[in-house]
Amino acid sequence: MSKPIKILAFAGSNREKSINRKLLHAAAAIAQEELSLAVTVITLKDYPLPIYDGDAEEAKGAPANVLKLKQLIAEHDAVLIASPEYNASVTGLLKNTLDWISRPAGEKDPGKVMTEKPVALLSASPGSLGGIRGLNHLRAILLNTGTLVIPAQFALSNAHQAFAEDGHLKVDSARNAITDLLKQLQRIATGLNSRA
């Protein structure tokens, strides 16, 4: 029997009450409970990084947290990102993280960890568009790193009303859409593993 697909999941917000972090945890629960996927949820707050600076990188090398994040990504079969929309784009936190992990990280660097890594995208917003404009920018950034961003994505509108007290999504259509998204991520990651 094949091993379960391992997914690394994180949000592009460090806010404790972020609705995108809520969405990420709800999606992780669906992945584990309904699809038996192994999900590791992290917060980028635990891997603080300075603003990317090429001169500082040349002088001091990559920060230790860059290597930690790259190793985590390398150890997982796929990535799930929940990204808030800031001014119709991605957060500075997420963009800076992606800029750093696309760079070399020293002697123990596992390499270009995002290249051909299957990634699924989610967003949540109190507004009617659900943050989808930010996902379009995030998709473009990730594709430029060689990431296999899966075709499906999910944007949760009116997100401030979408969660039950236990954190699960109240709307069946949202749960079904996320389940379909995760199934697509699982199929692609499984196919890549079978080629390895």
N, C-alpha and C positions, 0 to 999 in steps of 0.2 A: 504494500500500500504506500502511495506517495505521501511525502510530508506535506502538512498544510502550508499554504502560501503565507509567507511572513510579510506583514505590511508595517511600514514605519509611518506614523501619522502625526502631523503637527499643524498648528494654526499660525497664520501670519499676524497674530495679535497676542500681546502678553497681558492684556487686561483680564483680571480675575473673573469678571462678569461678562466677558466677550460672548456675543451670540454665536460667533464663529467657532469659539472653543466648545460651546454647547453643542453646536452642530457636529463638530468633529467627534465628540464623545458619543453622541447619538449614533453616528455612522459606525464608529468602532464597535458599539454594542450590537448593531445589526450584523456586522461582519463576523463577530464572534458567535452570536446566538443563532443566527440563521444560516450562515455559510461555513461555520467552523474554521474561520481564518484566524491566524495568530496575529494580533495587532499590538504593537508597541506604541503607546501614545507618549509623546514628549512635549515639553514646552520650551520654546526658544529662550525663555527667560533663564533657563538653566545653562545656556550656552552663550553668554553675552559676548558680543564682538564689537570692536571699534568700527567706525565708519571706514569702508575700504579706502586705502591710501597706498598707491603703488610705490611711493618712495619709502614709506614705513615698511611695506612688505619686502622691498629690496634690502633694506638695512637690517631688519629684525627677523624676517621670515614670517610665515603664517602663525597667527595665534594658536595656542594648543586646542582651543575649542573648535577650530576649523577641522583639525585632524579627527577629533572626537565625533563630530557630525558626519564627516566623510566616512569614517569607519562604520558608524551606525547605518548609513545608507547602503554601504557595500554589503553589510550583513543581512539586509532585507531584500526580498524579491520585488517589492513594489512600494510606492509612496503614495500617501493620501494627504492632500493639502486643503485646508479650509482657509480661504483668503478673504478678509474684509476688503471692501472697496473704499479707497481714499481718493477723493477728487477724480473719480472714474478710472482709477488705476490701482496698482498694488500698494501695500504699505511700505514705508521706508525700511522697517524691520525685515520684511520678507525679501525685498530687493537686495538689501545689503547682505543677508545670509546667502542668497543665491550667488551673488557676486563673489563672495569669499569661497564657497565650496566649489566653484568652477575653476579655482586657481590651484596651482601646486601647493602642497602643504609639508614639504620636507622629506626626510629620508624614509619615514614610515608611511608616506602617502599612498593610499590604495589606488590612486589614479583618478581618471575621469569617471567618477561614480554615477553621474547622472546620464552618461551616454548609454542609450538603449535601456534605460530604467523605466518601466511602466509607471505612469503617474496619473492619478485621478484627481479632479478638481471639484471643490465645493465652495459655495459662498452663501452667506446669509446677511440679510439687511432688513431693517424695519420698513424700508421702502418697497414700492411695487415691483421693482426690477430685480430685487434679490441679490444685488451686487454683481450682476453678470458682466457689466462693462469692465470691471476689474479683472474678471477671469479671462477676458479676451487679451488683455495686456500680459497677464501671467502666462497664458498659453504661448504667446509669442516669445517671451523671455526663455521659457523652458525649451521650446523647440530649437532655439538658437544654441542651446547647450547639448543638443543631440538627444534630449529626453523623448521617450515615446509617450507623449500625452495622449491618453485614449480619447476617441472621438466624443463620447458622452461626457456631459458635465451636469452639475445640479446647482441651481440658485434658488434659495428659499426666501420668498418675499413675505412681508408681514411677520418676520421671524420673532418679534417680541411677543407674539400671541401663539406661537407654534409649539411650545414645549410644555409638557406636563410637569408637575412638581418633582417627579423623580428623574427628569432630564430626557425622558423619551419623547419622541415626536408624537403629537396628538393627531396629525393629519395622515390618514392612510396613503393618500396619493404621494406624499413626500417620502414616506417609508418605502413605498414600492419603487419610486424613482431612484432612491439611494441604493436599494437592493439590486436593481438592474445595473446601476453604475458599477457597483462592487463586483457583480458577476462578470461584467466585461473586463474589469481589471484582473480578476482571478483567471479568466480564460487566457488573456494575453500573457500574464506572468507564468502560468502553467505551460503554455506553448514554448516560451523562451527557456524555461527550465528543462523541457524535454529535449531541446537542441543542445544543451550544455554537455 
